[in-house]
Amino acid sequence: MTTVTAVTGNAGDADNPYALSHLDALESEAVHIFREVAGEFERPVILFSGGKDSIVMLHLALKAFAPAAVPFSLLHVDTGHNFPEVLDYRDRTVERHGLRLHVASVQDFIDRGELRERPDGTRNPLQTVPLLDAIEKGRFDAVFGGGRRDEEKARAKERVFSLRDEFGGWDPRRQRPELWQLYNGKHSPGEHVRVFPLSNWTELDVWQYIAREKIELPAIYYAHEREVFARNGMWLAPGEWGGPKDGESLETRQVRYRTVGDMSCTGAVDSDAGTIEAVIAEIAVSRLTERGATRADDKMSEAAMEDRKREGYF
């Protein structure tokens, strides 16, 4: 009589030599998503800002199609208030891998009178119009984003293949089931699909994968000394966007960034984590999500992110 034993456990277990580790399973899922999109869509594009999630996403895309070139171009919505270290990393990465980068500039839309500066100086909410314009002009039918479900409650509701209407809007009621990792990319003319290969990853997963794969990141993700000022419970960096204001004083602190976006709304955290091992240890005991702790644009209202997604935001 033959006995059948279920396969459980971690990679490398004596009883299960073929079982995937947690990170291997996440990597395999993401690679499958990239290849699925390559076979199903005509003009995909990867949103690439030089932040850690988009860096990991590009690394996975390179793995998915190696030794061939990545069959997608990159798209960055540049607010004009980005961290210089991140822009430098972006440009070096594009050159190193011979990739094509499209840049949609918020400043260009302001100069043409199509957008107006906000009183608070932040430009993150202004990214939607340049993004949708770039998608329309580039005729992109699939747009890869680095959003993860653990970041924010609106993103937790989003599918891996997220259908957007002809205005770029997201409607939770139109999201499709994704049983057994079967993804439905059908869309009408004018619509497109946002694709999130890192949906099931956590911030800790991302950092553990960066450590395992020895992926280079912009230096601002590690502890360093920087001039900052306090506003609304966050340490913000000074810049042309309008900070600090009267009554807000600069001080030099040892900080790092958990997430990277527009300088006007991305806060640093006090940290002495100067190595990847120290960052992982710090994240492992944190009880605040990276966006909840460091993104002012998500604190405008309880539904700030969902409202922006309905308008066409990432």
N, C-alpha and C positions, 0 to 999 in steps of 0.2 A: 504494500500500500504506500502511495507517494504522499508525503506531507508537504503542503505549500506554506511557506512562511512569508509574511508581508515584509516589504522592504521599508525600513525606517532607519533613522539615525543620521549621523553626519558623514560627510565625505571622509574617507580614510579609515572608517570603522572596519575592524577585522571582518565583521559579519556582512558589511555592505560596502564593498570596495568601489562600487559604481554610483553611490548616492552623491548628489550634488550638495555642496555646502550652501549656506544661506546666501552668500554673495554670488556664488556661481549660479544659483537659481535666478537671482535678480538680473544678473548679466545676461543669462540665456534668454529670459523673457524680453529684455530690451533689444537684444540683437534680433530676435524673432520679429519684434514690432517694426524695426527699421527695414528689414527685408520684406515684410508684408507690405509696407507703404511703397517701397521701390517697385513692387510688382503690381500694385493696385492703382497708383496715381501717376499722372503725367508730369507734373511740375512741383515736386515737394521742395520745401526750403526749411533750414534749421535756424531758429532764433538763437543768436549767439551774442552775448553781451560781454563775455569775459568773466562772468561770475562762475562760482564753483559748479553749480548745477548744469549750466550750459557747457562748461568745460568737460564734465563727466559725460554729458550727452554726446559731445563731439568725439570723445575718446571711444565710446561705444560704437558710434557710426563708423569710425576708422576700423575698428575690429570687425564689424559686421561685413565689410566689403573687402578687407585685405585679402590678397595683395593689390587688388584694383583700387582705383581712386574712389572717394566718396561721390556718389552720383547726385549730390544735392549741393546747392550753393548756400551761403549763410546770409542772414538778415539781422541787422542791428538797428534798433530804434534809438538814436542818439539824442538825449535830452539837451545836450550842451552843458550839463552840470555833472558829468561823469567824473569819477576819480581818475586822475592822469595815469596812475599805476595800472589801472584796469584797461584803459584804452591802449596803453603801450603793450600789455600782454596780448590783447586782441589782435593787434596788427602783427606782432611777431608770430603768433600762432597761424594766422592766415598765410603769411609768407612762408613759414616753415613747411606747411602741408600743401602749398600750391592751390589754395582754395579761392573761390570767388566770393567777395563780400559785397552785399548791397547795404548801404547806409541810408536810413530814412531820418532826416534831421528835423527835430522839433523847431530849431532856430529858423530854418528855411520857411516853415509855415508861419511863424511869428512875423518874419520879415515881409512876407507877402500879405499879411493882414488876415490870414485864414485862421489863426489862433491868437488869443490874447493871454498875456502873462497873468497869473493868478496873484491876488494881493499877498498871499503868504510866500510867494517866490518858488513854490514847488512845481516841478514840471512833470512829475510822474503821471498825473491824470491827463496830461496833454499828449501822451504817447499814442492814444487810441486812433486819432485821425491820421497821423503819419503811417501808423501800422497798416490800417485798412487801405490807405492809398497805395502803399507799397505792394500789398497783396493783390490789389486790383490791377495795377500797372504791370506787375510781374506775372500775372495770370497764375499765381500759385494756388494749387488745389488742395495741398496738404501743408500744414505749418507745424513743425515740431517745436514744442515748448518744454522747458525744464520744470514745470509745476509738479509738486508732490502733494499727495492727499493729507500728509501730516502737517502741512504748513498753515492751513487756514480752512475754516469750515465750509466755505463756498467751493474751494478746490477739492474738498473731501467728497463732494457730490458729483464731481465731473468724471466722465468715462475716459478711458484711454483714447478712444476715437470720439472726439467731441464735435458734433455737427454745429456749424455756424450758418446762420441764414444769409441772405443776399446783402444784408447790412452789417454783417460780421457779428451779429448778436447771438448770445447764448440763451437758450430756453431749456431749463432743467426737464420740462415735460417732454421734450423731443429727444432726450438721450436714449440710446438704444441698449438693450441687454447685451452683455459680453460673456456669455456662458462658454466655458471650456476654451477661453482665449480665442474665440472666433470674433473677428472684428468686421463690422459692416461699414465700408467706406462710401456707400452710394450717396450721391448728392445731386441736387438739381443744378442747372446752369446758374452761375452767379454765387452759389453757395461754396463753402470750403469746409475742410475738416481740420481741427486742431488735434495734434497727436502728442500724447504725454508718455514717453517711454519710462520715465522715472516715477510714475504714479504710485507704485507700491513701495518705493524706497522711503526711508526716513532720513533725517539729517545725519544720524549716527551711521546709517548704512553708507551714505555718500562719503563720509570721512573715512570710514574703514576701507572702502573701495579705493579711495585716493591713496591711502597708505599702502594698500596691497599692490596697486598698479604703479606706484611711485610717480604720480601725476603732479606736474608742476602747477602751482597756483600763484596768483598775484600776492605780493608780500603782505598786503594789508589784512589778509586772513589770519596772520600770526601777530603775536604781541609786538608792539613797537611804540615808541614815543611820538605823540602827535598833539598839536594844539587843537583843543576842542572847547566848546562852551555848552552849558546846560540849557535845555529847553524842553518843557513838557516831559521831564523825567528821562531824557535821553541826552547822550553826548554827541553833538553835531559838529562837523568840521566847518570852518569858515570858508567862504568862497564868494564869487561874484553874484551868486543867487540872492544875497541879501542878509547873510548872517556874519557876525552877531549884530543884534539890534542894541539900541540904548538900554543900558541896565544889564546886558549880558556880557560877562567878562571872559576873556580867553584864559585858559590854563593848560599847562602841559601835563598830560597823563599817559600812563602806559595802557594802551587799549588794543583791541583787535575788532574786526568786523565779522559777524556771523553771516550776513547777507550783504550783497552789494547792489545798489541801485542809484537813483538820483541823490547827489550829495545833500540836497535840501531836506530829505525825509528819511535818510538812512543813518541810524544811530550806531555808534561804536559801543562796545561793552568793556568795562574794566577787566583786564586779563593779564596774567603773566605767562600764558600758554604760547611759548615761542617755538615749539616743535609740534609735529603732527600727533605724536603720542600724547602730549599734554593737552592738545585741543580735544582729542577723542575722550580723554579722561574728564575734561571739563563738561563736554556735551552730555556724557553719560549720566551726570548727576543733575543736569539742568531740568527744571520743571516748566520752563517757558519756551514756546516755539520761537524760532528765529525771527519770524515776522511779527509775532506778538510782542517780542521784546525790543525790536529795533526798527520797526517801520511805522513812521508817523502817518503815512497815507492810509494805512489799514485801521487807524484809530479815529478817523473822521466820523464814523458811525458804526453801529453794530453790523450793518450790511454793506459796508464800503466796498469790499472786494466783489461781492455778488452784483452790486449795482454796476460796477465798472465792467464786469464780464458781460452783462446783458447789453452793454453799449459796444462791445467788441474788444475789450481789453484782453490781455494774455490769459 
